[in-house]
């Protein structure tokens, strides 16, 4: 309180000045001396008792004000920095799935059409033997009806090779592509469609002509139906008819290049319903080239839904394919050999199959690989384990579950 010209302070504040108060006094003296006019300093000198009391009070108040401004400024900077950090993390999480590192998705030479030697088991052999139940199991795991055998033959091609007309009809009813045959190696039957294979087999001894004629007739009709749907869907795209495209997609399958046209145009035209319908078609195999989705005009929420659908479809199909190849003997568990790649092999510039599965959030494939003995402690060329791959993917699907599975496996 103030009594005349004398300021009376509480006794406890005089006796026990706080640390902040002592710091404020020191700063006040320093700031007051610096701000004091030069001629005043030279006239009175530091600590001169003849210096006017008003000047000292003014410097004291100026120093306190400066201290308050500096403290307020520091506090504001800290608050703004915290808000910026939270916002950046939020933006990264909202982007999810788009920011996958290139060294995982590009340099790792794994795909739905991985090459290798088949060993007489798996879904392709089931198609050659007319085993519909094994094919049903493969499709239930998420496999594509247009899955290719490791050396390039589709299920429909295998069924035609086995002269199984009932299986051919059943596969076509499941939207199998009648144009997708066998590619990848040079044999007498290389790069043939199923219908061309059937016509070739007619001249072989021991083949039932009526059966092959029926297969040829069924496949010819399927090709015409595919051509009709593809013609109609292209017309709908040219006319901007979104409902027409939805109708055609509901009727049956199309070739991959036509699916790609539908996908690309739907992104540019922001046809969300068409994209959702396309990504729900089990015969459609999406690509993980996600830059086009990132650059589309969809809202952030719609992009997230589309990306989730792409990853779910891709992960279901890759899980089914690689599990089939591991059961088939195309892949082996552990280190591979010259003819058979292994789950723990590290290709140049890439990682193991477990690292690849972890990087794209394929929980089913990660759990399956761990269950059959894939080693989670293997490191790539940069010294990273599978756990470090998934930990660098803040937006990958199933991140937490994959981390738990890998940590548990490492701790065994």
N, C-alpha and C positions, 0 to 999 in steps of 0.2 A: 504494500500500500504506500501512498505518498503523503508526506506531512510537510507542507510548504514546499521548499525546494529540495527536500531530503527524501530519498526513496528508502523505505524500511522493508527489508526482506525477512522472510520467516527464518527463525533461528536455525532450524534443521538444515535449511538450504545453504546457510552460511557456513555451518560447521561441516557438513558432508556434501559437498558439491558432486553431482553425478558426473560420470565419464563424458556424457554428451555435452553437459554444461561446460566442463573444462575444455573439451574440444572446440566448442563454440567460442569460448573466450580467446583461445589461441588463434583461431581463424579470424576473429574480430580484430585482434591486435595486428595481425599480418595484413589483412585487407585494409584496415584503417590506415596503416602506415603507407601502404602502396598507393591508396587513393588520396592521401594527404597532398595538398599542393606542394610543388618543389620549393617555392619561395618560403612557404611556411616551415618546411623542414629545415631549410638553411637558416631561417631566422631564429626559430626556437630550439631546434635540435631535438633529438629523441629523448623523451622523458623530461623535457624542460618543465618545471613546475609552473612557469608563467604562461604556458599554452592555455588558451581559452577553454573553459570547461564545455562550452557549447559545441566546439569543434570535436571534442572527444566523444560527447554523447552522439553527435551526428555520425561519426565514424563507427561507433558501436552499433547503432541501429542499421546502418548500411551493411555492415558485416553480417548481422543476424539475418537481414533480408536476403543477402547473397547466399548464405548457407541454406536458407529455406528453399530458395529457387533451385539450387544445385541438388538438394535432396529430392525435391519434387520431380526434377528432370530425370534423375537416376531411377526413381520409382516408376515413372511413366515408361522409360525405355525397357525396364524389366517386364512390365505388364504387356507392352506391345510385342516384345520378343516371345513371351509365353503364348500369346494369342497367335502369332505367326507360326510357331512350331506346331500348335494344335491344328491350325488350318492346313498346313502342308501335309501333315499326317492324314488328315481327313481326305484331302485331294488324292493322295496316293492310294488310300483304301478305296475311294470311289472309282478310280481308274481301273482297279484290279485287273487281272488277267491280260491286260493289253501289254504290260511292260515285262514280258518274259525275256531273259537274257538270250542273245543270239547264239552264244556258244553252247547252249543247251538244245535249242530247237532247230538250229540250222546245221551246226557241225556234226551233230549226232545222227549218223545215217541209219535211223530206224524209221520205218513207215509201215503202212498196212500191207505193202508188197515186198517185204524183206525177202531176199533170195536165200536159198539154201537147198539141201537135199532132203526130200521126204523119206520117211522110213516105214511106210506102210500102215500108219495109224492116223487118227485125226479125222476131221470132218470131210476132207477131200476123199480120203479112202472110203469113208461112209457113203459118200455120193456114188463112188464107183461100185460099191457093193449093194446099193439100194437100201441103205440103212437110214430110213427117214427119222427114226427116233433120235439117233445121234445128231442128225442135222437140226432137229427140233431143240435139242439141248443146247447146241451151239448158238442157235438164234435166240434162245431164252437168256443166254449170257450176254446178249447184246451184239452178237456177230452180224455182219452184213450178208444178205442173201447173195450178193455179188462178190463175196470173198474169193480171192484168187489163191490157188495152190502156190506154194513157195516158188515153183518154177513156172507159174503163170496161168494155170488152168482154173476156170471158174467151176462152181458146183454143177451148173447146167451143162457145161462142156463134159465134165466127168460122167454125168448121167447119160448123155448122148453116147459117149464112148462105151458105156456099159449096155447100150441098147435098151434102157429101162424107160419105156414110154410113160408109165404111170408116174415115175419120179420126175420126168421132164414136165408133165402137166402140173404136178404139185408145185414144183419150183417156179414155173411161170405164174401160177396163181399167187405166189408169194412175192410177185413183182421182180422176178429175176430178169436180168437184161439179156435178151436174145442175141444181142450183138457182141456181148463180151465173151470172148473165147479163151484162147491160149496165146500168151506172148512171153518173150524173154529168152527162149532158146531156139536154135535152128534145128528143126526136125521136119519130117514129111508133113506134119500136121501143124506147124508153127503158124501163128497169126491167122488162124481160121476162126470163123464164127461157128457156133454149134450147128447151124443149118449146113454150112459147107462141110463140116466134119461128117454129118449124117450122109450127105451125098457122096462123100469119099468112101465111106464104109459100105455103101451098097455094092461096090464092086469086089469086096473082100469075101473070101470063101467062108461058109458057115454062118453068114448073116441072114436073118429072116427079112426078106424083101418087104412083106406087108408091114412089119414092125417099123422098119426104117422109113417106109413111105408115110406111115402115120406120124412118125416123129417129124419128118420134113414138113408135112402139112400143118402140124401144130406150130412149129417154129416159124413157118412162113406167115401164118396168121398173126402170131405174136409180133413179128417184125412190122407188119402192116399196122397193127394197133399202136405200136410205139411211134411209128412215123406219123400216124394220124394225131396222136396226142402232142407230139413235138411240133407239128405244123400248127395246131390250134393254139398251143401255149405261146408260140412265137407271134401269132396274129394278135393274141390278147395283149402281149407286151407292146407290140407296135401301136395298138389302139389305146393303151393305158387302162385296160380292163382288169382291175384287181380281182373282182369276183370271178371273172372267167378263169384266171390263173388258178384261183383256189379250187374251182370245180375240176379242172384238168388234173391238178395234183391229187385230188381225192380219187380219181378214176384208176390210176395205175402209175407204173414207173416210166422213166425216161433215161436216156443215155447221160453219162456224167457231164458231157460238154453242154447239154441243154440245161441240166440242173445248175451248172455254173452260170449260164446266162440268166436264169431266173433269179439266182442269188444276187448277182451283181446289179441287175436292174432293180430288184426290190430294195437294195441298199440305197441306190441313187434316188429312187422314188419314195423312199421311206414307207414301204409297204410292210408294216410290222406283222400283220396277220399272215401274209404270204411267207415271210421268213419263219414265223413260228410253225406254220404248217410244213414247210420244207424241212426244217430241222427235226420234225417229228416223224418224217418218212424214214423207215428203217433201212431202205435201200440207198439212202443218200449218205455219202461219206464226206463230211466237211473237212476243210483244210484249216490248219492253224496259222495261216497267213492273216493275222488279225488287224493289220494296219488299215485295211479297207473299212473295217467296222469302226475303228477309232476315228477315221476321218469322215464318217457318215454324218448326216444331219439329224440323226436321232438324238433324243434327250439322253442325259447321263443314265437315268433309270432304265430306259429302253435298251441302251447299249449294254448295260449290265445283264439284263435278261437275255439278250441275244447271245452274249458271250458265255453265259452259263449254259445255254442250250447247246452252243457249239462244243464246249468242253465236255458236257455230259454225253453227247452223241459220239464225239471222238474217243473219249475215254472208254465208253462201253465197247466200242468196236475194237479198239486196240487191246483191251483186256481179253476179249474173246479170241482175237487173232493170236496173240503171243501165248496165251494159255494153250491154245490148240497146237501151236508149233512146239511148245515145251512137251506136251503129251505126245506129239507126233515124232519127236526126236530131232526136229530141225534145229532146236536149241538144246543145249545140255546145261545141267546145273554145275556151277563152278567155272573153272578155266576151260576154254574150248580147245579144239584141235584144229588141224589144217582144214578139215572138211566141215566141221561142226562148230559154230560159234557158241560161246558159253555165256552164262548170265554175269560172270565176273570179268569178262573181257572189257578192256578200255580201248575203243577205237581212237585213232589219231584225232585230236581236237574235240573229243567228246567224252562221254562217261559210260558207265555200265548201264545195263537195262534198268536196274533199280534206281540209279540216279535219274535217268530219263523219265521213268514213271513218277518219281517224287517231284520232279521239276514241273510237270504239267498237272499235278494234283490227282493222279490216277490211284485212288485209295485201294480199289479192288486189286489192281495189278501189283501194287506195293505189298499188300497183305499176302497175296498168293506167292510172290517171289520169296518173301521171308519164310513162308510156311514150307517151301520146298528146299530151303537151304541157301538162298542167295546171301552173300556176305555183305553186310552193311558197312564194314570197316574198310573196304577197298577204296583207294584214293585215285583220283584222275591225275592228269599231267600237272595240274596246278596244286596238287595236294589236298583236294577237297573230297569229303565223303558225301554220301547220299544225304545225310542229315544237313550238311552245309548247303547242299543244293536247294532243299526245300526251305531252309531258313532264309535264303536270299530272295524268296518269292513271297512278298508280303500279301499279294492278292490272289495267289493260287488257290483253287478250291481244295477243301479238305485239309488245309494246312495244319491245323491243330491235331487232327486225328493221325495224319502221316507222321508228324513229329513224335507223337506218343508211341506209335508203332515202331519207329526207327530207334528211339531212345531205349525202348524196352528190349529190342533185339540187340543193340550194342551192349547193354548191361548184362546179357545172359552169360 
